[in-house]
Amino acid sequence: MTLQADELTANPDIIEQIEKATLRMVMQAIYDFRAEAIEIFANESDLVADIGEDITREALDRQGMPTIPVRLFGKIDYKRATYLFQPDYAVRQALFVDSKAEQTVGAGTATIQTSQTSMRIRQVRQGQRIDIPGDMDSIATVRGDEYLTTTIFVKYNYSEKTDDDPPNPLDSISILCLPNGLLQYRYNPTADDSIWRAGRDAPTRGEAFRVRISLAALKNKANWRVQTVIADLNQPLAWDD
């Protein structure tokens, strides 16, 4: 049985299951690729954002997944239409995985754009309550078929370089699953109950609206939604449920 939009909308717990299973898959791919990630960060001189994007793509392509041959569009690094199979159902999934890179001091948040989420962004900003819709569809329709949108962010946390360090010594990798917009009431029902922080944009200069997701606030809502891979080959894979 392949679940349709009305079935997914009526069963938010199933959406949670799908997102949890997908996050496990992405985390495993990144963990299995961590040796290469450490080496790439140590030797590449490209911009860290470009390095992170390359690592994520290579890790997921190496692992593979049941891909559906349709094209997805969006401002996300890695986009795949896939099937996700569970014991009692299957679902068509629009999987979007974006890469970030920042010094470890900023590991507590990740900056996103409205084009990278299907949630509404409800928060108090400069004393004002705002409610801005995300630009992604919670359920996308591609060639007549419905796909559940799943957005995951992989953030590469690196140390400030010293003279003896490699170009970008990698410390850890944060992997988080942003809730689908159909779960809005669970994760961000009001501006006062928010998982968002002000983004690094300057409206006075006409910069596009951006927002930061607080990893601690998201983890407080559902602990499993934020996972960490330590850049140490002696560390085992540790899923934090």
C-alpha positions as CSV (number, residue, x, y, z in Angstrom):
1,M,0.0,0.0,0.0
2,T,1.4,3.4,-1.1
3,L,0.1,6.1,1.2
4,Q,-1.6,9.1,-0.4
5,A,-1.8,12.7,0.8
6,D,-5.1,12.3,2.7
7,E,-3.8,9.3,4.6
8,L,-0.6,11.1,5.6
9,T,-2.5,14.2,6.6
10,A,-4.7,12.1,8.9
11,N,-1.7,10.2,10.4
12,P,0.9,12.6,11.7
13,D,2.6,9.8,13.7
14,I,3.3,8.1,10.4
15,I,5.0,11.2,9.1
16,E,7.2,11.2,12.2
17,Q,8.1,7.5,11.5
18,I,9.0,8.3,8.0
19,E,11.2,11.3,8.9
20,K,12.9,9.3,11.7
21,A,13.7,6.4,9.3
22,T,15.0,8.9,6.7
23,L,17.2,10.6,9.3
24,R,18.7,7.2,10.3
25,M,19.5,6.5,6.6
26,V,21.2,9.9,6.1
27,M,23.1,9.6,9.4
28,Q,24.4,6.1,8.5
29,A,25.6,7.4,5.1
30,I,27.5,10.3,6.6
31,Y,28.9,8.1,9.4
32,D,30.2,5.5,6.8
33,F,31.8,8.3,4.8
34,R,33.3,10.1,7.8
35,A,36.9,9.0,7.1
36,E,36.7,10.6,3.6
37,A,35.0,13.7,5.1
38,I,37.9,14.2,7.6
39,E,40.4,13.8,4.8
40,I,38.6,16.1,2.4
41,F,38.3,18.9,5.0
42,A,42.0,18.5,5.9
43,N,43.2,18.8,2.3
44,E,40.7,20.8,0.2
45,S,41.1,24.6,-0.1
46,D,37.7,25.2,-1.5
47,L,35.0,27.2,0.4
48,V,33.8,25.1,3.3
49,A,30.2,25.3,2.0
50,D,31.3,23.7,-1.3
51,I,33.2,21.0,0.6
52,G,30.2,20.1,2.7
53,E,28.0,19.9,-0.4
54,D,30.4,17.5,-2.1
55,I,30.8,15.3,0.9
56,T,27.0,14.9,1.4
57,R,26.4,14.1,-2.2
58,E,29.2,11.6,-2.4
59,A,28.0,9.9,0.9
60,L,24.4,9.6,-0.2
61,D,25.3,8.5,-3.8
62,R,27.6,5.8,-2.4
63,Q,24.9,4.4,-0.2
64,G,22.2,4.5,-2.8
65,M,18.4,4.4,-2.4
66,P,15.3,3.3,-4.3
67,T,15.1,6.3,-6.7
68,I,12.1,7.3,-8.7
69,P,13.1,8.8,-12.1
70,V,11.5,12.2,-11.8
71,R,13.2,15.5,-11.3
72,L,12.6,17.6,-8.2
73,F,13.2,21.4,-8.1
74,G,14.3,23.6,-5.3
75,K,17.2,25.5,-3.7
76,I,18.6,22.4,-2.0
77,D,22.0,20.7,-2.6
78,Y,20.7,17.1,-2.9
79,K,17.3,16.3,-4.3
80,R,15.9,12.8,-4.9
81,A,12.4,11.3,-5.5
82,T,12.5,8.0,-3.7
83,Y,10.4,5.2,-2.3
84,L,10.5,4.6,1.4
85,F,9.4,1.1,2.4
86,Q,8.1,0.2,5.9
87,P,6.6,-3.1,7.0
88,D,3.0,-1.9,6.6
89,Y,3.2,0.7,3.9
90,A,5.3,2.5,1.3
91,V,5.4,6.2,0.6
92,R,6.7,8.3,-2.3
93,Q,9.1,10.8,-0.8
94,A,10.6,14.0,-2.1
95,L,13.9,13.9,-0.2
96,F,15.9,17.2,0.1
97,V,19.2,17.2,1.9
98,D,21.1,20.5,2.3
99,S,24.7,21.0,3.5
100,K,26.0,23.7,5.8
101,A,29.4,24.4,7.2
102,E,30.3,26.7,10.0
103,Q,32.9,27.1,12.8
104,T,32.1,24.9,15.8
105,V,31.2,28.0,17.9
106,G,28.1,28.3,15.8
107,A,27.1,24.7,16.0
108,G,24.0,25.4,18.0
109,T,22.0,26.7,15.0
110,A,21.6,26.3,11.3
111,T,20.6,29.0,8.9
112,I,17.9,28.2,6.4
113,Q,15.8,30.1,3.8
114,T,12.0,29.9,3.4
115,S,12.7,28.0,0.1
116,Q,14.1,25.2,2.3
117,T,11.1,24.4,4.5
118,S,7.5,23.5,4.3
119,M,6.9,24.9,7.8
120,R,5.5,28.3,8.7
121,I,8.1,30.3,10.6
122,R,6.5,31.6,13.7
123,Q,8.7,33.5,16.1
124,V,9.0,36.8,18.0
125,R,11.5,39.0,16.1
126,Q,12.5,42.5,17.3
127,G,9.4,42.4,19.6
128,Q,7.0,41.5,16.8
129,R,5.3,38.2,16.3
130,I,5.8,37.0,12.8
131,D,4.3,34.2,10.8
132,I,6.0,33.6,7.4
133,P,5.2,30.6,5.2
134,G,7.8,28.3,3.9
135,D,7.9,28.0,0.2
136,M,8.1,24.2,-0.1
137,D,4.9,22.1,-0.4
138,S,4.3,19.6,2.5
139,I,3.2,17.2,-0.1
140,A,4.5,17.8,-3.6
141,T,2.8,16.7,-6.8
142,V,5.1,15.6,-9.6
143,R,3.7,14.2,-12.8
144,G,0.4,13.4,-11.1
145,D,1.9,11.5,-8.2
146,E,2.1,12.7,-4.5
147,Y,5.4,12.9,-2.7
148,L,5.9,13.6,1.0
149,T,8.5,16.3,1.4
150,T,11.3,15.5,3.8
151,T,14.0,18.1,4.6
152,I,17.3,17.2,6.3
153,F,20.3,19.4,7.0
154,V,23.9,18.2,7.4
155,K,26.0,20.7,9.1
156,Y,29.8,20.4,9.2
157,N,31.4,22.0,12.3
158,Y,35.0,22.9,12.0
159,S,37.6,24.5,14.2
160,E,39.3,27.8,13.7
161,K,42.5,27.2,11.8
162,T,45.9,27.6,13.6
163,D,49.3,27.5,11.8
164,D,49.6,23.8,12.5
165,D,46.1,22.8,11.6
166,P,44.9,21.5,8.2
167,P,42.9,24.0,6.2
168,N,39.6,23.2,8.0
169,P,39.9,20.7,10.8
170,L,36.6,19.0,11.1
171,D,35.2,18.5,14.7
172,S,31.8,17.0,14.2
173,I,28.8,16.8,11.9
174,S,25.3,17.7,13.0
175,I,22.4,16.0,11.2
176,L,18.9,17.3,11.7
177,C,15.5,16.6,10.3
178,L,13.2,19.6,10.0
179,P,9.6,18.7,10.6
180,N,7.2,18.6,7.6
181,G,4.7,21.4,7.6
182,L,1.9,19.0,8.4
183,L,3.5,18.7,11.9
184,Q,3.4,22.5,12.5
185,Y,1.2,22.2,15.5
186,R,3.6,19.9,17.2
187,Y,6.8,21.9,16.7
188,N,5.9,25.5,16.2
189,P,2.2,26.2,16.9
190,T,2.7,29.8,17.9
191,A,5.3,32.5,17.8
192,D,5.8,32.1,21.5
193,D,6.4,28.4,21.2
194,S,9.1,28.4,18.6
195,I,12.1,26.4,17.4
196,W,13.4,29.4,15.4
197,R,16.0,32.1,16.0
198,A,16.6,35.3,14.1
199,G,18.5,34.8,10.9
200,R,21.6,36.6,9.8
201,D,19.8,38.9,7.3
202,A,19.6,42.7,7.2
203,P,16.1,43.8,6.1
204,T,17.2,47.4,6.0
205,R,19.6,46.5,3.2
206,G,17.0,44.5,1.3
207,E,18.4,41.1,2.1
208,A,16.1,38.1,1.8
209,F,14.5,36.8,4.9
210,R,16.5,34.0,6.6
211,V,16.0,32.2,9.9
212,R,18.1,29.9,12.1
213,I,16.8,26.7,13.5
214,S,17.8,26.2,17.1
215,L,19.1,22.6,17.4
216,A,18.5,22.6,21.2
217,A,14.9,23.8,20.8
218,L,14.2,21.2,18.1
219,K,15.9,18.5,20.2
220,N,13.8,19.5,23.1
221,K,10.7,18.9,21.1
222,A,11.9,15.5,19.8
223,N,15.3,14.3,20.9
224,W,15.9,12.1,17.9
225,R,15.6,14.9,15.4
226,V,19.1,16.1,16.0
227,Q,22.0,13.6,15.7
228,T,25.8,14.1,15.9
229,V,28.7,12.3,14.2
230,I,32.0,13.0,15.9
231,A,35.0,13.4,13.6
232,D,36.9,10.6,15.3
233,L,37.3,7.2,13.6
234,N,37.4,5.5,17.0
235,Q,33.9,6.7,17.9
236,P,31.1,4.2,17.2
237,L,27.8,5.2,15.6
238,A,25.6,6.5,18.4
239,W,21.9,7.2,17.6
240,D,20.4,9.5,20.2
241,D,16.8,8.6,20.7
